[in-house]
Amino acid sequence: MRRVEHVMGFPVSLRVDDPDVPDGPADAVFAWLREVDRRFSPFREDSEVSRYGRGELPAAALSADLAEVLALGEEFRRATGGAFDVRLPGRGLDPCAVVKGWSVQRAAELLTGAGLRRFCLNAGGDVAVSGGPWRVGVRHPGHAGRLCAVLEVSDGGVATSARYERGDHILDGRTGRPATGLDSLTVVAPTLTEADAVATAAFALGEEGVAWAAAREGCEVFAVLPGGRVLRTPGVPVAA
């Protein structure tokens, strides 16, 4: 079964290779992601995130989901000494760097909870897979039509933070300036929640973020620096 929808501002594709796949689990996945967009988008005036950011909701009134997302944001803020922060000057509260991986991981868990074992859920290039091996391409940061690596992943998450799609959009929370020390950084981790947040946090740290990400349990890192130099951990699952 294959299905693609445009949710949260990017295409989300689902491929399930189990036999006899019912429609229900896929419907639940896309319904959940649309709900996440309504509740957590900082670009929607009526979202829970926007209302909380404007001070219209007390902390005690937050949903358990948003409280979890904010706790993850605070965890990574502390771990990076402030380089990663969901509250940046001029942007207000913007937890998108946590929400994307967290919500897609939840969607993957809906599939596993429905008994599905072999699937690939791709959300704008960040991927949660199960029952592989699955091959995941890492885009060359300097050439849109080329890959600089192909990873082979059976279970877990793969996320990339880079400058090539949206320019210098990731800020170093310590300075408020764009993070430009890396061209791209890809993280493979047991969950997409971890992979996505670690990739963004490490990118915000710059070149020092490669070692920081590599030191996190279960994380493998593939980074491209300006000029084309590649840094990678020994366990990066590059396909033969």
Residue pairs with C-beta under 8 A, 6 or more apart in sequence:
1 14
1 15
1 16
1 21
1 26
2 13
2 14
2 15
2 16
3 13
3 14
3 26
3 30
4 11
4 12
4 13
4 14
5 11
5 12
5 30
5 33
6 12
7 30
7 33
7 34
7 37
7 123
8 33
8 36
8 37
8 41
8 100
8 103
8 123
8 124
9 37
9 124
10 123
10 124
10 125
11 124
12 30
12 33
12 104
12 121
12 122
12 123
12 124
13 120
13 121
13 122
14 26
14 29
14 30
14 119
14 120
14 121
14 122
15 119
15 120
15 122
16 25
16 26
16 111
16 116
16 118
16 119
17 118
17 119
17 131
18 116
18 117
18 118
18 119
21 116
22 114
24 114
25 110
25 111
25 114
25 116
28 110
28 114
29 107
29 110
29 111
29 121
32 103
32 106
32 107
32 110
33 103
33 104
33 107
33 123
36 99
36 103
37 44
38 44
38 47
39 47
39 48
39 49
39 63
39 65
39 66
40 47
40 48
40 49
40 66
40 69
40 95
40 96
40 99
40 103
41 47
41 49
41 50
41 96
42 49
42 50
42 53
42 91
42 92
42 93
42 94
42 95
42 96
44 50
48 57
48 62
48 63
48 66
49 66
49 93
49 94
49 95
50 93
51 57
52 59
52 62
52 66
52 93
53 92
53 93
59 67
62 70
68 102
69 95
69 98
69 99
69 102
70 86
70 95
72 98
72 102
72 193
72 197
73 84
73 85
73 86
73 95
73 97
73 98
76 84
76 98
76 197
76 198
76 201
77 84
77 85
77 86
77 173
79 201
79 212
80 173
80 201
80 204
80 205
80 209
80 212
81 174
82 173
82 174
83 172
83 173
83 174
83 179
83 201
83 204
83 205
83 209
84 97
84 173
84 197
84 200
84 201
84 204
84 205
85 173
86 93
86 94
86 95
86 97
86 98
87 93
87 94
88 94
88 171
88 173
88 176
89 176
90 176
91 171
97 170
97 196
97 197
97 200
97 201
98 193
98 196
98 197
100 123
100 124
100 126
100 196
101 126
101 157
101 159
101 191
101 192
101 193
101 194
101 195
101 196
101 197
102 192
102 193
102 196
102 197
104 121
104 123
104 126
104 128
104 192
104 196
105 128
105 157
105 191
105 192
105 193
107 121
107 128
108 119
108 121
108 128
108 130
108 192
111 119
111 121
111 130
112 130
116 130
117 130
117 131
118 130
118 131
118 132
119 129
119 130
119 131
120 127
120 128
120 129
120 130
120 134
121 127
121 128
121 129
125 139
125 160
126 157
126 158
126 159
126 160
126 192
126 195
126 196
127 134
127 136
127 153
127 157
127 158
127 159
127 192
128 156
128 157
128 191
128 192
129 136
129 153
129 154
129 155
129 156
129 157
129 158
130 155
131 154
131 155
132 152
132 153
132 154
132 155
133 152
133 153
133 154
134 152
134 153
134 154
135 150
135 151
135 152
135 239
136 150
136 151
136 152
136 153
136 158
137 147
137 149
137 150
137 151
138 147
138 148
138 149
138 150
138 151
138 160
138 184
138 186
138 222
139 146
139 147
139 148
139 160
139 162
139 164
139 184
140 146
140 147
140 148
140 224
141 148
141 162
141 163
141 164
141 183
141 184
141 224
142 164
142 183
142 228
144 164
148 224
148 230
149 186
149 222
149 236
149 238
150 238
150 239
151 158
151 186
151 188
151 222
151 236
151 237
151 238
151 239
152 237
152 238
152 239
152 240
153 188
153 237
155 190
156 188
156 189
156 190
156 191
156 192
156 195
157 188
157 189
157 190
157 191
157 192
157 193
157 194
157 195
157 196
158 186
158 187
158 188
158 192
158 195
159 186
159 187
159 189
159 192
159 195
159 196
159 198
159 199
159 200
160 184
160 185
160 186
160 187
160 199
161 170
161 184
161 185
161 199
161 200
161 202
161 203
162 183
162 184
162 185
162 203
163 169
163 170
163 180
163 182
163 183
163 184
164 183
164 184
168 178
168 179
168 180
169 178
170 178
170 179
170 200
170 203
170 204
171 177
171 178
171 179
171 204
172 178
172 179
172 204
172 205
172 206
173 204
179 203
179 204
179 205
179 206
180 206
180 226
181 205
181 206
181 207
181 208
181 209
181 225
181 226
182 203
182 206
182 207
182 209
182 210
182 223
182 224
182 225
182 226
183 224
183 225
183 226
184 223
184 224
185 199
185 202
185 203
185 209
185 210
185 213
185 221
185 222
185 223
185 224
186 199
186 221
186 222
186 223
187 194
187 195
187 196
187 198
187 199
187 202
187 213
187 219
187 220
187 221
188 195
188 219
188 220
188 221
188 222
188 236
188 237
189 195
189 198
189 216
189 218
189 219
189 220
190 218
194 216
194 218
194 219
195 219
198 213
198 216
198 219
199 213
201 209
201 212
201 213
202 209
202 210
202 212
202 213
202 221
202 223
203 209
205 212
207 225
210 221
210 223
210 231
213 219
213 221
214 220
214 221
214 233
219 233
220 232
220 233
220 235
220 236
220 237
221 231
221 232
221 233
221 236
222 230
222 231
222 232
222 233
222 236
223 230
223 231
223 232
224 230
225 231
